[in-house]
Amino acid sequence: MPSRAPLWRAVAAFAVVAISLLLALTSSAKLGLDLRGGTQIVLQTKDSDRVKADAASTDRALGVLRGRVDALGVAEPTLARSGEKRIIIELPGLQDPREAAKVIGQTAQLSFHEVVGIPTEGQKAAAGETLLTDESGQPILVGKTLLDGNGVKDADAQTEQEGLGQWVVNVAFNGQGSSGWKQLVSDACANTEAGNRVAIVLDDKVISSPGVVPELCSSGGGGSTSITGSFTQAEAKDLPVLIKGGALPVPVEVLEQRTAGPTHGKVAIAASIEAAIIGNILTGMFIMFVYRLVGLLATVALGAYA
């Protein structure tokens, strides 16, 4: 009885070839910045009042930046430290380096304060108070920080269900943040002279200073709030990225930002494909000329591998 082993070997070989061709034709190749195009940003960390910029603080900043890039939804980004203070970020497919640098490079120190009063002309801030300008340009006095970005569990942007489609940022607090928020609401509700207001500050700039609604005063706070302001859609979507990504431990400076177009990559890919086809054809012709049938089989195997 003739052995069926050669038949099964042939079937197995053709199955492997078929699966290989299927995977090669249906799977998309992972292209880097040089082939796909995108944005490259070079940052350098700087000393702050409390933290020195060194390899350790730069690594911590790198971790925060990685979270921000992930929140931006960029596919297959590359982030790496270069030397002690430089960070190189590559974002394939992203063609707006200025917007990316604005979001990625912002320090993002978020804090919540009670608005303790409206200063008179020439009035200076007392101990424990800070003089800032609210979103409308009016000077306000704010109290100490009762809640910062570490108390935030989640944040997202959406348009209001009622009204004229104004963008708002919804913020959910963790356990620590909920306690701070309740204390802040309690203090603001007791200060009617200042309009029961709280100030939400990002990098020493007031982004919103709403009054606490009576319902919130009655409930004593809660585990979430909404930040309202004159946000554009882009600003409203960037703010949750900064809040969730956390604050940078040290400031960063953008040294270089550039956009690499995909044109060079397309030319390189086309040239590589052409070279591979020509190389396979010439190699196959030589093998078949020298080895005949065995060469033909080797050529088929070479084509399947390619």
Backbone as CSV, one residue per row, in Angstrom:
resi,resn,N_x,N_y,N_z,CA_x,CA_y,CA_z,C_x,C_y,C_z
1,MET,0.854,-1.195,0.000,0.000,0.000,0.000,0.882,1.234,0.000
2,PRO,0.705,2.081,-0.982,1.581,3.250,-1.074,1.370,4.184,0.104
3,SER,2.467,4.763,0.553,2.408,5.694,1.685,1.760,7.011,1.257
4,ARG,0.953,7.543,2.168,0.306,8.830,1.899,1.078,10.005,2.511
5,ALA,2.238,9.710,3.075,3.018,10.764,3.723,3.375,11.902,2.767
6,PRO,3.859,11.594,1.518,4.176,12.707,0.605,2.966,13.586,0.307
7,LEU,1.772,12.955,0.189,0.565,13.738,-0.095,0.256,14.699,1.047
8,TRP,0.344,14.184,2.274,0.047,15.034,3.425,1.085,16.140,3.580
9,ARG,2.326,15.813,3.245,3.360,16.853,3.304,3.065,17.962,2.308
10,ALA,2.623,17.561,1.102,2.303,18.560,0.079,1.122,19.428,0.502
11,VAL,0.084,18.772,1.062,-1.091,19.524,1.532,-0.695,20.495,2.637
12,ALA,0.130,20.009,3.570,0.569,20.870,4.671,1.387,22.046,4.156
13,ALA,2.258,21.770,3.166,3.080,22.843,2.607,2.225,23.900,1.921
14,PHE,1.252,23.446,1.108,0.369,24.398,0.427,-0.489,25.176,1.434
15,ALA,-0.895,24.529,2.527,-1.679,25.220,3.563,-0.858,26.322,4.221
16,VAL,0.401,26.003,4.503,1.285,27.011,5.103,1.479,28.183,4.152
17,VAL,1.685,27.875,2.850,1.856,28.935,1.851,0.598,29.795,1.760
18,ALA,-0.582,29.144,1.745,-1.843,29.883,1.637,-2.063,30.790,2.844
19,ILE,-1.805,30.262,4.042,-1.976,31.072,5.253,-0.994,32.238,5.266
20,SER,0.238,31.985,4.837,1.243,33.048,4.786,0.823,34.157,3.836
21,LEU,0.324,33.764,2.647,-0.138,34.770,1.685,-1.324,35.556,2.232
22,LEU,-2.247,34.855,2.911,-3.419,35.527,3.475,-3.008,36.557,4.526
23,LEU,-2.106,36.175,5.410,-1.649,37.101,6.443,-0.893,38.277,5.849
24,ALA,-0.081,38.006,4.841,0.706,39.071,4.220,-0.169,40.084,3.504
25,LEU,-1.260,39.594,2.879,-2.114,40.489,2.094,-3.140,41.225,2.943
26,THR,-3.513,40.667,4.098,-4.566,41.290,4.911,-4.024,42.087,6.087
27,SER,-2.796,41.840,6.519,-2.235,42.560,7.668,-1.553,43.831,7.188
28,SER,-1.811,44.916,7.904,-1.170,46.187,7.557,0.159,46.297,8.288
29,ALA,1.151,46.784,7.587,2.479,46.929,8.172,2.507,48.106,9.140
30,LYS,3.275,47.977,10.217,3.440,49.060,11.176,4.547,49.984,10.691
31,LEU,4.151,51.180,10.292,5.100,52.126,9.723,5.508,53.155,10.764
32,GLY,6.791,53.489,10.764,7.293,54.501,11.670,7.087,55.900,11.125
33,LEU,7.669,56.883,11.858,7.494,58.286,11.485,8.099,58.582,10.124
34,ASP,9.224,57.917,9.789,9.895,58.205,8.526,9.098,57.714,7.330
35,LEU,8.278,56.683,7.510,7.509,56.137,6.393,6.060,56.612,6.386
36,ARG,5.469,56.719,7.560,4.054,57.092,7.640,3.849,58.599,7.686
37,GLY,4.849,59.342,8.161,4.689,60.773,8.376,4.114,61.031,9.751
38,GLY,4.268,62.250,10.237,3.747,62.587,11.555,4.510,63.735,12.165
39,THR,4.508,63.794,13.488,5.081,64.916,14.224,6.163,64.432,15.174
40,GLN,7.252,65.171,15.222,8.301,64.921,16.210,8.472,66.174,17.063
41,ILE,8.480,65.988,18.380,8.629,67.093,19.327,9.795,66.773,20.254
42,VAL,10.704,67.733,20.406,11.835,67.589,21.320,11.621,68.558,22.483
43,LEU,11.553,68.018,23.697,11.331,68.816,24.899,12.564,68.779,25.788
44,GLN,12.713,69.811,26.608,13.776,69.833,27.612,13.183,70.260,28.949
45,THR,13.450,69.491,29.985,12.933,69.824,31.308,13.756,70.953,31.924
46,LYS,13.096,71.745,32.781,13.741,72.882,33.437,13.516,72.798,34.945
47,ASP,14.423,73.428,35.692,14.287,73.455,37.144,13.038,74.243,37.542
48,SER,12.344,73.764,38.570,11.248,74.523,39.164,11.704,75.033,40.528
49,ASP,10.808,75.703,41.231,11.175,76.234,42.545,11.472,75.121,43.542
50,ARG,10.849,73.958,43.352,10.989,72.880,44.335,11.711,71.648,43.808
51,VAL,11.756,71.484,42.481,12.315,70.257,41.898,13.403,70.611,40.894
52,LYS,14.531,69.907,40.996,15.624,70.099,40.048,15.423,69.190,38.843
53,ALA,15.666,69.723,37.659,15.545,68.928,36.435,16.772,68.031,36.298
54,ASP,16.574,66.728,36.459,17.644,65.756,36.287,17.050,64.505,35.650
55,ALA,17.827,63.438,35.612,17.346,62.220,34.953,16.107,61.664,35.647
56,ALA,16.076,61.708,36.982,14.936,61.143,37.719,13.658,61.941,37.468
57,SER,13.741,63.267,37.575,12.541,64.087,37.352,12.112,64.043,35.891
58,THR,13.076,63.910,34.977,12.732,63.796,33.557,12.009,62.485,33.284
59,ASP,12.425,61.405,33.962,11.724,60.125,33.808,10.289,60.215,34.329
60,ARG,10.089,60.930,35.438,8.727,61.106,35.957,7.888,61.929,34.981
61,ALA,8.507,62.964,34.415,7.797,63.766,33.408,7.459,62.919,32.185
62,LEU,8.356,62.008,31.834,8.119,61.125,30.690,6.890,60.253,30.925
63,GLY,6.714,59.777,32.152,5.541,58.974,32.470,4.248,59.761,32.337
64,VAL,4.261,61.020,32.777,3.075,61.875,32.641,2.778,62.144,31.169
65,LEU,3.823,62.435,30.407,3.644,62.714,28.979,3.103,61.495,28.242
66,ARG,3.538,60.317,28.667,3.036,59.095,28.026,1.523,58.967,28.236
67,GLY,1.062,59.326,29.431,-0.371,59.301,29.698,-1.127,60.300,28.842
68,ARG,-0.549,61.477,28.639,-1.208,62.491,27.810,-1.275,62.047,26.351
69,VAL,-0.190,61.466,25.865,-0.174,61.006,24.475,-1.191,59.887,24.279
70,ASP,-1.278,58.971,25.248,-2.273,57.895,25.153,-3.687,58.469,25.127
71,ALA,-3.919,59.530,25.918,-5.245,60.149,25.947,-5.564,60.861,24.640
72,LEU,-4.526,61.289,23.914,-4.756,61.916,22.612,-5.203,60.910,21.564
73,GLY,-4.965,59.616,21.815,-5.408,58.582,20.884,-4.481,58.373,19.706
74,VAL,-3.211,58.762,19.838,-2.248,58.572,18.751,-1.796,57.113,18.731
75,ALA,-1.821,56.501,17.556,-1.442,55.095,17.425,0.076,54.948,17.383
76,GLU,0.585,54.030,18.183,1.997,53.640,18.190,2.944,54.827,18.352
77,PRO,2.773,55.633,19.406,3.714,56.735,19.636,5.031,56.209,20.202
78,THR,6.074,57.026,20.086,7.377,56.690,20.648,7.823,57.836,21.546
79,LEU,8.113,57.539,22.808,8.607,58.528,23.754,9.866,57.983,24.403
80,ALA,10.920,58.785,24.433,12.178,58.322,24.999,12.949,59.507,25.560
81,ARG,13.703,59.228,26.635,14.582,60.256,27.194,15.905,60.237,26.458
82,SER,16.438,61.426,26.171,17.733,61.569,25.512,18.619,62.409,26.420
83,GLY,19.651,61.778,26.986,20.451,62.497,27.967,19.687,62.631,29.273
84,GLU,20.042,63.627,30.080,19.390,63.796,31.378,18.097,64.582,31.286
85,LYS,18.016,65.548,30.363,16.904,66.499,30.405,16.046,66.529,29.149
86,ARG,16.428,65.825,28.107,15.668,65.917,26.861,14.734,64.725,26.684
87,ILE,13.571,65.007,26.102,12.577,63.981,25.799,12.202,64.108,24.329
88,ILE,12.290,63.003,23.601,11.933,62.986,22.183,10.621,62.228,22.029
89,ILE,9.651,62.889,21.406,8.323,62.307,21.210,8.044,62.223,19.716
90,GLU,7.684,61.044,19.236,7.308,60.849,17.835,5.858,60.377,17.777
91,LEU,5.053,61.090,16.998,3.615,60.822,16.899,3.261,60.543,15.446
92,PRO,3.325,59.283,15.004,3.014,58.957,13.603,1.575,59.324,13.249
93,GLY,1.417,59.912,12.072,0.087,60.234,11.571,-0.466,61.562,12.037
94,LEU,0.165,62.219,13.020,-0.322,63.504,13.523,0.371,64.625,12.766
95,GLN,-0.425,65.493,12.125,0.135,66.499,11.231,0.049,67.922,11.794
96,ASP,-0.294,68.102,13.074,-0.397,69.440,13.664,0.531,69.525,14.872
97,PRO,1.818,69.862,14.671,2.765,69.860,15.787,2.472,70.932,16.822
98,ARG,1.924,72.073,16.412,1.671,73.154,17.369,0.612,72.758,18.387
99,GLU,-0.472,72.152,17.920,-1.532,71.733,18.833,-1.042,70.626,19.760
100,ALA,-0.267,69.690,19.208,0.259,68.603,20.039,1.208,69.144,21.105
101,ALA,2.090,70.076,20.717,3.040,70.650,21.670,2.323,71.441,22.753
102,LYS,1.232,72.102,22.391,0.464,72.886,23.365,-0.118,71.995,24.448
103,VAL,-0.662,70.862,24.049,-1.276,69.951,25.016,-0.209,69.186,25.794
104,ILE,0.795,68.673,25.091,1.791,67.817,25.725,2.698,68.609,26.652
105,GLY,3.081,69.816,26.236,4.073,70.575,26.989,3.530,71.424,28.111
106,GLN,2.216,71.481,28.298,1.645,72.305,29.359,1.890,71.656,30.712
107,THR,2.284,72.482,31.709,2.584,71.935,33.027,1.354,71.299,33.659
108,ALA,0.194,71.963,33.527,-1.102,71.408,33.958,-1.206,71.229,35.466
109,GLN,-0.891,72.287,36.214,-1.124,72.287,37.653,-2.560,72.732,37.899
110,LEU,-3.444,71.785,38.189,-4.858,72.076,38.397,-5.135,72.223,39.885
111,SER,-5.892,73.267,40.252,-6.233,73.482,41.656,-7.606,74.125,41.770
112,PHE,-8.265,73.864,42.899,-9.597,74.397,43.181,-9.512,75.261,44.442
113,HIS,-10.111,76.455,44.394,-10.027,77.407,45.499,-11.394,78.031,45.769
114,GLU,-11.551,78.530,46.980,-12.697,79.376,47.288,-12.383,80.798,46.843
115,VAL,-13.343,81.465,46.217,-13.210,82.894,45.941,-13.594,83.616,47.225
116,VAL,-12.592,84.208,47.896,-12.844,84.807,49.211,-13.339,86.241,49.120
117,GLY,-13.140,86.888,47.961,-13.628,88.256,47.851,-13.234,88.918,46.551
118,ILE,-13.817,90.101,46.327,-13.476,90.943,45.181,-12.652,92.106,45.706
119,PRO,-11.392,92.245,45.292,-10.548,93.292,45.877,-10.947,94.683,45.402
120,THR,-10.752,95.650,46.284,-10.908,97.045,45.883,-9.640,97.484,45.159
121,GLU,-9.701,98.627,44.525,-8.555,99.111,43.753,-7.354,99.316,44.667
122,GLY,-6.249,98.713,44.307,-5.032,98.840,45.084,-4.914,97.868,46.239
123,GLN,-5.943,97.076,46.500,-5.899,96.127,47.609,-4.977,94.963,47.281
124,LYS,-4.174,94.574,48.256,-3.258,93.459,48.076,-3.801,92.210,48.771
125,ALA,-3.288,91.078,48.344,-3.738,89.812,48.922,-3.193,89.657,50.330
126,ALA,-4.038,89.175,51.229,-3.613,88.906,52.597,-2.893,87.564,52.655
127,ALA,-2.381,87.235,53.819,-1.696,85.953,53.993,-2.659,84.805,53.706
128,GLY,-2.211,83.838,52.909,-3.048,82.702,52.554,-3.969,82.958,51.387
129,GLU,-3.916,84.153,50.807,-4.748,84.500,49.659,-3.873,84.793,48.446
130,THR,-4.462,84.697,47.272,-3.761,84.986,46.018,-4.654,85.863,45.159
131,LEU,-4.049,86.887,44.578,-4.785,87.785,43.688,-4.668,87.276,42.257
132,LEU,-5.796,86.927,41.660,-5.835,86.434,40.286,-6.884,87.207,39.498
133,THR,-6.957,86.923,38.214,-7.975,87.515,37.342,-8.877,86.402,36.846
134,ASP,-10.196,86.590,36.988,-11.101,85.528,36.555,-11.240,85.506,35.042
135,GLU,-12.072,84.591,34.531,-12.185,84.400,33.089,-12.764,85.601,32.362
136,SER,-13.413,86.506,33.101,-13.969,87.714,32.472,-13.041,88.909,32.594
137,GLY,-11.876,88.719,33.246,-10.917,89.806,33.398,-11.039,90.564,34.704
138,GLN,-11.927,90.145,35.595,-12.137,90.835,36.867,-11.193,90.273,37.927
139,PRO,-10.517,91.145,38.701,-9.645,90.655,39.774,-10.462,89.963,40.864
140,ILE,-9.931,88.873,41.377,-10.562,88.164,42.490,-9.479,87.713,43.464
141,LEU,-9.881,87.535,44.710,-8.996,86.986,45.725,-9.411,85.542,45.984
142,VAL,-8.467,84.622,45.874,-8.779,83.210,46.104,-8.021,82.719,47.321
143,GLY,-8.614,81.744,48.001,-7.991,81.169,49.179,-6.995,80.085,48.823
144,LYS,-6.564,79.360,49.847,-5.567,78.314,49.639,-6.168,77.164,48.829
145,THR,-5.293,76.343,48.285,-5.732,75.189,47.501,-6.366,74.150,48.420
146,LEU,-7.624,73.823,48.159,-8.324,72.787,48.918,-8.418,71.472,48.157
147,LEU,-8.108,71.516,46.873,-8.215,70.325,46.030,-7.338,70.540,44.813
148,ASP,-6.563,69.519,44.439,-5.735,69.633,43.240,-5.996,68.459,42.305
149,GLY,-5.184,68.373,41.255,-5.395,67.348,40.239,-5.269,65.927,40.747
150,ASN,-4.567,65.723,41.884,-4.430,64.377,42.432,-5.752,63.833,42.967
151,GLY,-6.725,64.733,43.209,-8.019,64.289,43.702,-9.018,63.968,42.611
152,VAL,-8.585,64.073,41.357,-9.485,63.834,40.223,-9.357,62.390,39.754
153,LYS,-10.486,61.700,39.646,-10.497,60.310,39.176,-10.672,60.221,37.671
154,ASP,-11.533,61.072,37.111,-11.813,61.013,35.676,-12.319,62.370,35.217
155,ALA,-12.226,62.601,33.917,-12.720,63.848,33.330,-13.061,63.598,31.873
156,ASP,-14.122,64.242,31.400,-14.494,64.129,29.994,-15.222,65.399,29.576
157,ALA,-15.221,65.658,28.275,-15.853,66.856,27.720,-17.107,66.476,26.955
158,GLN,-18.111,67.319,27.051,-19.333,67.114,26.287,-20.075,68.442,26.193
159,THR,-21.058,68.496,25.315,-21.889,69.690,25.212,-23.049,69.565,26.186
160,GLU,-23.505,70.708,26.675,-24.630,70.707,27.602,-25.883,70.168,26.925
161,GLN,-26.655,69.413,27.677,-27.898,68.865,27.130,-28.918,69.964,26.880
162,GLU,-28.860,71.004,27.701,-29.761,72.129,27.531,-28.936,73.365,27.207
163,GLY,-29.522,74.298,26.526,-28.809,75.522,26.203,-28.400,75.560,24.761
164,LEU,-27.303,76.291,24.487,-26.873,76.552,23.115,-25.674,75.701,22.726
165,GLY,-25.561,74.527,23.291,-24.465,73.640,22.909,-23.131,74.054,23.475
166,GLN,-23.112,74.713,24.637,-21.863,75.122,25.261,-21.100,73.896,25.753
167,TRP,-19.788,73.936,25.591,-18.962,72.809,26.010,-18.684,72.886,27.503
168,VAL,-18.759,71.757,28.172,-18.446,71.652,29.599,-17.505,70.472,29.800
169,VAL,-16.754,70.527,30.895,-15.860,69.430,31.261,-16.355,68.840,32.577
170,ASN,-16.760,67.582,32.543,-17.248,66.890,33.738,-16.071,66.247,34.470
171,VAL,-16.001,66.486,35.767,-14.895,65.987,36.582,-15.446,65.098,37.692
172,ALA,-14.911,63.890,37.804,-15.275,62.971,38.888,-14.101,62.875,39.855
173,PHE,-14.380,62.938,41.151,-13.341,62.938,42.169,-13.172,61.551,42.782
174,ASN,-11.957,61.280,43.263,-11.722,60.075,44.049,-12.059,60.375,45.514
175,GLY,-11.729,59.451,46.414,-12.072,59.655,47.819,-11.462,60.908,48.409
176,GLN,-10.168,61.107,48.154,-9.486,62.299,48.649,-10.079,63.558,48.031
177,GLY,-10.359,63.497,46.733,-10.912,64.658,46.050,-12.314,65.004,46.515
178,SER,-13.126,63.985,46.802,-14.494,64.231,47.273,-14.489,64.976,48.598
179,SER,-13.564,64.610,49.492,-13.468,65.298,50.783,-13.082,66.759,50.593
180,GLY,-12.096,67.001,49.722,-11.682,68.372,49.456,-12.773,69.188,48.794
181,TRP,-13.521,68.546,47.875,-14.607,69.246,47.184,-15.731,69.613,48.153
182,LYS,-16.069,68.724,49.069,-17.111,69.018,50.059,-16.700,70.184,50.950
183,GLN,-15.427,70.218,51.358,-14.943,71.330,52.174,-14.996,72.638,51.395
184,LEU,-14.617,72.573,50.115,-14.634,73.767,49.273,-16.055,74.287,49.085
185,VAL,-16.993,73.392,48.822,-18.397,73.789,48.646,-18.940,74.392,49.933
186,SER,-18.595,73.787,51.073,-19.061,74.299,52.359,-18.557,75.715,52.608
187,ASP,-17.269,75.956,52.328,-16.702,77.293,52.530,-17.328,78.311,51.588
188,ALA,-17.506,77.910,50.314,-18.062,78.840,49.331,-19.519,79.174,49.643
189,CYS,-20.287,78.190,50.086,-21.704,78.426,50.390,-21.873,79.367,51.577
190,ALA,-20.885,79.390,52.471,-20.964,80.270,53.637,-20.526,81.696,53.322
191,ASN,-19.923,81.913,52.162,-19.392,83.237,51.804,-20.296,83.890,50.764
192,THR,-21.403,84.455,51.236,-22.353,85.073,50.301,-21.823,86.379,49.728
193,GLU,-20.925,87.056,50.451,-20.409,88.345,49.983,-19.612,88.192,48.694
194,ALA,-18.967,87.042,48.517,-18.187,86.795,47.296,-19.001,86.070,46.241
195,GLY,-20.296,85.895,46.484,-21.147,85.251,45.486,-21.117,83.744,45.522
196,ASN,-20.680,83.155,46.662,-20.622,81.685,46.787,-19.858,81.048,45.626
197,ARG,-18.720,81.635,45.284,-17.987,81.184,44.094,-16.792,80.319,44.453
198,VAL,-16.458,79.435,43.535,-15.211,78.676,43.591,-14.408,79.004,42.334
199,ALA,-13.093,78.930,42.447,-12.218,79.213,41.308,-11.473,77.944,40.929
200,ILE,-11.540,77.598,39.663,-10.813,76.444,39.134,-9.644,76.993,38.333
201,VAL,-8.433,76.677,38.774,-7.224,77.326,38.269,-6.334,76.289,37.589
202,LEU,-5.870,76.613,36.394,-4.939,75.755,35.658,-3.698,76.563,35.343
203,ASP,-2.554,76.148,35.921,-1.286,76.855,35.724,-1.422,78.344,36.037
204,ASP,-1.976,78.654,37.216,-2.121,80.032,37.718,-3.054,80.892,36.880
205,LYS,-3.884,80.273,36.067,-4.867,81.007,35.269,-6.258,80.464,35.596
206,VAL,-7.169,81.376,35.955,-8.531,80.969,36.281,-9.256,80.590,34.994
207,ILE,-9.679,79.344,34.893,-10.406,78.914,33.697,-11.914,78.935,33.921
208,SER,-12.326,78.933,35.191,-13.753,79.010,35.496,-13.909,79.386,36.965
209,SER,-14.880,80.266,37.263,-15.129,80.664,38.657,-16.633,80.744,38.895
210,PRO,-17.314,79.615,38.797,-18.778,79.628,38.903,-19.256,79.800,40.341
211,GLY,-20.492,80.251,40.467,-21.135,80.267,41.766,-21.709,78.895,42.073
212,VAL,-21.674,78.516,43.338,-22.210,77.217,43.748,-23.729,77.327,43.821
213,VAL,-24.420,76.457,43.116,-25.885,76.508,43.075,-26.448,76.078,44.428
214,PRO,-27.631,76.598,44.817,-28.213,76.258,46.129,-28.387,74.759,46.347
215,GLU,-28.731,74.015,45.280,-28.914,72.569,45.429,-27.630,71.895,45.895
216,LEU,-26.492,72.388,45.395,-25.212,71.811,45.786,-24.883,72.169,47.228
217,CYS,-25.245,73.382,47.638,-25.037,73.775,49.034,-25.852,72.880,49.967
218,SER,-27.058,72.536,49.543,-27.926,71.695,50.372,-27.391,70.277,50.484
219,SER,-26.855,69.757,49.359,-26.363,68.376,49.355,-24.982,68.255,49.969
220,GLY,-24.268,69.379,50.081,-22.954,69.353,50.718,-21.814,68.943,49.819
221,GLY,-21.991,69.044,48.518,-20.892,68.740,47.604,-21.214,67.593,46.690
222,GLY,-20.554,66.460,46.913,-20.756,65.321,46.034,-19.443,64.837,45.466
223,GLY,-19.527,63.838,44.613,-18.319,63.234,44.065,-17.950,63.701,42.686
224,SER,-18.631,64.738,42.177,-18.322,65.214,40.825,-18.780,66.653,40.671
225,THR,-18.303,67.286,39.598,-18.728,68.641,39.258,-18.522,68.850,37.769
226,SER,-18.989,69.976,37.276,-18.814,70.335,35.865,-18.122,71.685,35.783
227,ILE,-17.101,71.765,34.934,-16.393,73.018,34.709,-16.988,73.671,33.476
228,THR,-17.534,74.847,33.653,-18.098,75.586,32.526,-17.225,76.796,32.244
229,GLY,-17.271,77.268,31.036,-16.488,78.430,30.637,-16.664,78.664,29.158
230,SER,-15.968,79.645,28.658,-16.064,79.946,27.227,-15.101,79.053,26.463
231,PHE,-15.331,77.747,26.523,-14.447,76.787,25.882,-14.821,76.615,24.413
232,THR,-13.803,76.543,23.562,-14.029,76.026,22.220,-14.051,74.501,22.311
233,GLN,-14.438,73.853,21.233,-14.463,72.391,21.237,-13.070,71.827,21.487
234,ALA,-12.049,72.416,20.849,-10.677,71.926,21.015,-10.206,72.109,22.455
235,GLU,-10.488,73.269,23.062,-10.070,73.520,24.439,-10.767,72.573,25.408
236,ALA,-12.061,72.343,25.178,-12.809,71.448,26.062,-12.290,70.021,25.979
237,LYS,-11.847,69.584,24.807,-11.335,68.221,24.661,-9.898,68.096,25.158
238,ASP,-9.134,69.204,25.113,-7.762,69.166,25.608,-7.712,69.137,27.132
239,LEU,-8.649,69.824,27.786,-8.613,69.940,29.241,-8.698,68.588,29.949
240,PRO,-9.605,67.670,29.574,-9.598,66.348,30.226,-8.295,65.585,30.025
241,VAL,-7.654,65.770,28.877,-6.365,65.119,28.634,-5.347,65.580,29.664
242,LEU,-5.316,66.898,29.922,-4.372,67.446,30.887,-4.716,67.004,32.307
243,ILE,-6.013,67.021,32.626,-6.432,66.662,33.979,-6.122,65.195,34.271
244,LYS,-6.486,64.304,33.349,-6.273,62.874,33.574,-4.801,62.504,33.487
245,GLY,-4.046,63.210,32.631,-2.633,62.892,32.490,-1.817,63.304,33.698
246,GLY,-2.338,64.252,34.497,-1.614,64.703,35.678,-0.679,65.851,35.363
247,ALA,-0.182,66.457,36.415,0.718,67.605,36.274,2.154,67.128,36.087
248,LEU,2.907,67.871,35.311,4.319,67.560,35.131,5.081,67.927,36.401
249,PRO,6.028,67.093,36.835,6.787,67.413,38.048,7.728,68.592,37.860
250,VAL,8.143,68.831,36.626,8.999,69.973,36.297,8.493,70.600,35.000
251,PRO,8.696,71.900,34.817,8.292,72.524,33.550,9.112,71.969,32.389
252,VAL,8.548,72.037,31.199,9.262,71.610,29.999,9.235,72.727,28.965
253,GLU,10.279,72.768,28.168,10.403,73.752,27.093,10.481,73.017,25.760
254,VAL,9.733,73.490,24.784,9.763,72.886,23.452,10.993,73.407,22.717
255,LEU,11.952,72.527,22.454,13.158,72.912,21.725,12.956,72.836,20.218
256,GLU,12.195,71.845,19.781,12.020,71.636,18.333,10.710,70.905,18.087
257,GLN,10.031,71.292,17.045,8.842,70.565,16.610,8.800,70.599,15.085
258,ARG,8.590,69.455,14.504,8.583,69.387,13.046,7.586,68.334,12.588
259,THR,7.153,68.518,11.354,6.228,67.571,10.737,6.926,66.880,9.579
260,ALA,6.894,65.561,9.580,7.465,64.779,8.484,6.321,64.271,7.619
261,GLY,6.328,64.660,6.362,5.282,64.210,5.445,5.503,62.778,5.014
262,PRO,4.456,62.096,4.600,4.578,60.689,4.206,5.113,60.492,2.790
263,THR,5.418,61.589,2.071,5.849,61.465,0.672,7.113,60.632,0.550
264,HIS,8.098,60.946,1.403,9.357,60.192,1.362,9.110,58.718,1.655
265,GLY,8.225,58.450,2.604,7.928,57.065,2.943,7.294,56.315,1.796
266,LYS,6.363,56.949,1.079,5.717,56.292,-0.056,6.732,55.958,-1.141
267,VAL,7.650,56.885,-1.400,8.681,56.643,-2.415,9.576,55.485,-1.993
268,ALA,9.959,55.468,-0.699,10.834,54.400,-0.212,10.140,53.044,-0.274
269,ILE,8.859,52.999,0.105,8.116,51.736,0.063,7.976,51.238,-1.367
270,ALA,7.642,52.149,-2.295,7.496,51.758,-3.701,8.811,51.236,-4.261
271,ALA,9.921,51.912,-3.921,11.227,51.468,-4.399,11.593,50.107,-3.820
272,SER,11.253,49.878,-2.543,11.554,48.589,-1.914,10.766,47.458,-2.561
273,ILE,9.483,47.708,-2.840,8.655,46.682,-3.489,9.194,46.357,-4.877
274,GLU,9.543,47.400,-5.623,10.079,47.189,-6.977,11.378,46.393,-6.932
275,ALA,12.258,46.746,-5.990,13.529,46.027,-5.872,13.302,44.568,-5.485
276,ALA,12.327,44.322,-4.587,12.043,42.947,-4.169,11.520,42.111,-5.327
277,ILE,10.628,42.687,-6.132,10.070,41.947,-7.277,11.158,41.612,-8.288
278,ILE,11.962,42.616,-8.647,13.031,42.391,-9.632,14.036,41.374,-9.102
279,GLY,14.393,41.498,-7.826,15.357,40.571,-7.234,14.846,39.144,-7.224
280,ASN,13.567,38.959,-6.883,12.991,37.615,-6.871,12.929,37.009,-8.268
281,ILE,12.560,37.828,-9.255,12.473,37.318,-10.630,13.843,36.880,-11.133
282,LEU,14.849,37.719,-10.957,16.196,37.387,-11.441,16.756,36.166,-10.711
283,THR,16.545,36.118,-9.373,17.036,34.971,-8.607,16.337,33.684,-9.038
284,GLY,15.015,33.765,-9.247,14.261,32.591,-9.686,14.710,32.097,-11.046
285,MET,14.942,33.023,-11.991,15.399,32.627,-13.328,16.740,31.912,-13.251
286,PHE,17.643,32.427,-12.413,18.960,31.805,-12.291,18.845,30.404,-11.686
287,ILE,18.044,30.265,-10.626,17.907,28.960,-9.969,17.268,27.940,-10.909
288,MET,16.229,28.345,-11.653,15.577,27.404,-12.578,16.506,27.012,-13.714
289,PHE,17.341,27.953,-14.176,18.273,27.641,-15.263,19.305,26.613,-14.810
290,VAL,19.753,26.711,-13.565,20.804,25.825,-13.079,20.232,24.501,-12.576
291,TYR,19.123,24.554,-11.813,18.648,23.349,-11.123,17.364,22.761,-11.712
292,ARG,16.812,23.361,-12.765,15.628,22.834,-13.455,14.420,22.710,-12.505
293,LEU,13.897,21.464,-12.338,12.677,21.270,-11.555,12.883,21.657,-10.089
294,VAL,14.009,21.238,-9.540,14.294,21.603,-8.145,14.378,23.118,-8.004
295,GLY,14.951,23.763,-9.015,15.031,25.220,-8.995,13.665,25.871,-9.052
296,LEU,12.735,25.247,-9.842,11.368,25.772,-9.918,10.690,25.710,-8.553
297,LEU,10.842,24.563,-7.882,10.249,24.428,-6.551,10.863,25.425,-5.566
298,ALA,12.164,25.622,-5.660,12.833,26.585,-4.781,12.353,28.004,-5.061
299,THR,12.090,28.302,-6.346,11.592,29.628,-6.711,10.199,29.877,-6.140
300,VAL,9.347,28.834,-6.212,8.003,28.960,-5.618,8.110,29.213,-4.114
301,ALA,9.013,28.488,-3.446,9.205,28.678,-2.008,9.727,30.079,-1.707
302,LEU,10.645,30.575,-2.543,11.194,31.920,-2.367,10.113,32.983,-2.531
303,GLY,9.244,32.760,-3.525,8.149,33.712,-3.736,7.182,33.728,-2.570
304,ALA,6.887,32.542,-2.030,5.990,32.476,-0.869,6.610,33.163,0.339
305,TYR,7.907,32.987,0.532,8.597,33.639,1.646,8.586,35.151,1.484
306,ALA,8.807,35.618,0.258,8.827,37.065,0.004,7.463,37.677,0.248
